[in-house]
Amino acid sequence: MHELALTEGILSIVTSEQKKSGFRRVLEIDLRIGEFSGVIPSCIEEFFPLVAKGTAAENAALCMKTIPAVFACSDCGYEGTIERHSACCPQCGGTAIRMTAGREFYVENLVVE
């Protein structure tokens, strides 16, 4: 599962920020997860306590928010959502669409003390 590696990456960010800022512990980690990122939030939640044990992030709350997928159509200029399994623009029916948001996965904010 790549979620274990992603969870370890979250902890790496926490450790790096702790070295820079010198905070004592992390109270909350705000994550942003794109709708089409392929990340399974429940797996991150499951792995996090194991990975964070004994670190400044132990017992930190995970606050995960989903970034909805947004598509842009080169044919008509439409920008917005499309049906989950559609490959066509809902406005003009064209296929010249590209995803402009929804694949992200990042740490947005750390709440520390």
C-alpha positions as CSV (number, residue, x, y, z in Angstrom):
1,M,0.0,0.0,0.0
2,H,1.4,3.3,-0.9
3,E,-0.6,5.0,1.9
4,L,2.1,3.8,4.4
5,A,4.8,5.6,2.4
6,L,2.5,8.7,2.2
7,T,1.9,8.6,5.9
8,E,5.7,8.3,6.5
9,G,6.0,11.4,4.2
10,I,3.6,13.3,6.4
11,L,5.7,12.5,9.4
12,S,8.8,13.6,7.5
13,I,7.2,17.0,6.9
14,V,6.4,17.3,10.6
15,T,9.9,16.4,11.6
16,S,11.4,18.9,9.1
17,E,9.1,21.7,10.3
18,Q,9.9,20.8,14.0
19,K,13.6,21.2,13.3
20,K,12.9,24.6,11.7
21,S,10.4,26.0,14.2
22,G,11.2,24.1,17.4
23,F,7.6,23.3,18.4
24,R,7.0,20.8,21.1
25,R,4.2,18.8,19.7
26,V,1.6,18.7,16.9
27,L,-2.1,19.0,17.8
28,E,-3.6,18.8,14.3
29,I,-2.4,18.0,10.8
30,D,-4.6,19.4,8.0
31,L,-4.4,17.3,4.9
32,R,-5.9,18.0,1.4
33,I,-6.7,15.0,-0.7
34,G,-7.8,15.3,-4.3
35,E,-10.9,13.3,-5.3
36,F,-8.9,11.5,-8.0
37,S,-5.6,11.3,-6.1
38,G,-5.9,7.6,-5.5
39,V,-5.2,8.1,-1.7
40,I,-7.5,6.2,0.6
41,P,-8.1,8.4,3.7
42,S,-9.0,5.5,6.0
43,C,-5.6,3.9,5.3
44,I,-3.8,7.1,6.2
45,E,-5.9,7.2,9.5
46,E,-5.0,3.6,10.2
47,F,-1.3,3.9,9.6
48,F,-0.8,7.3,11.2
49,P,-0.8,6.2,14.9
50,L,1.8,3.6,14.1
51,V,4.1,5.9,12.2
52,A,3.7,8.8,14.7
53,K,4.3,6.8,17.9
54,G,7.1,8.4,19.9
55,T,7.2,11.6,17.8
56,A,5.9,15.1,18.2
57,A,2.9,14.1,16.1
58,E,1.8,11.3,18.4
59,N,-1.9,11.7,19.2
60,A,-2.2,14.6,16.7
61,A,-5.6,14.8,15.0
62,L,-5.8,14.3,11.3
63,C,-8.2,16.7,9.5
64,M,-8.7,15.6,5.9
65,K,-10.6,17.6,3.4
66,T,-11.3,16.5,-0.1
67,I,-10.5,18.6,-3.1
68,P,-13.2,18.1,-5.8
69,A,-12.1,17.2,-9.3
70,V,-12.4,20.2,-11.7
71,F,-12.1,19.8,-15.5
72,A,-11.6,22.3,-18.3
73,C,-12.8,22.0,-21.9
74,S,-10.5,23.4,-24.6
75,D,-13.4,23.4,-27.1
76,C,-15.9,25.6,-25.3
77,G,-14.1,26.9,-22.2
78,Y,-16.3,25.0,-19.7
79,E,-14.7,24.6,-16.3
80,G,-16.3,22.5,-13.6
81,T,-17.3,19.0,-12.7
82,I,-18.2,16.2,-15.0
83,E,-19.9,12.8,-14.4
84,R,-17.6,10.4,-12.7
85,H,-17.2,8.0,-15.6
86,S,-17.7,10.5,-18.5
87,A,-14.9,11.6,-20.9
88,C,-17.0,14.3,-22.4
89,C,-17.7,18.0,-21.6
90,P,-21.2,18.3,-20.1
91,Q,-21.6,21.6,-21.9
92,C,-20.6,20.9,-25.5
93,G,-20.0,17.1,-25.6
94,G,-16.3,17.6,-26.7
95,T,-13.5,15.3,-25.6
96,A,-10.8,18.0,-25.3
97,I,-11.0,18.0,-21.5
98,R,-8.3,18.0,-18.9
99,M,-8.3,17.8,-15.1
100,T,-7.2,21.0,-13.5
101,A,-7.8,20.0,-9.8
102,G,-8.5,16.8,-7.9
103,R,-5.2,14.9,-8.0
104,E,-3.5,16.8,-5.1
105,F,-2.3,15.4,-1.8
106,Y,-0.5,17.7,0.6
107,V,-0.2,18.9,4.2
108,E,-2.0,22.3,4.3
109,N,-1.3,23.2,7.9
110,L,0.1,22.1,11.2
111,V,-1.4,23.2,14.5
112,V,1.4,23.0,17.1
113,E,2.3,24.1,20.6
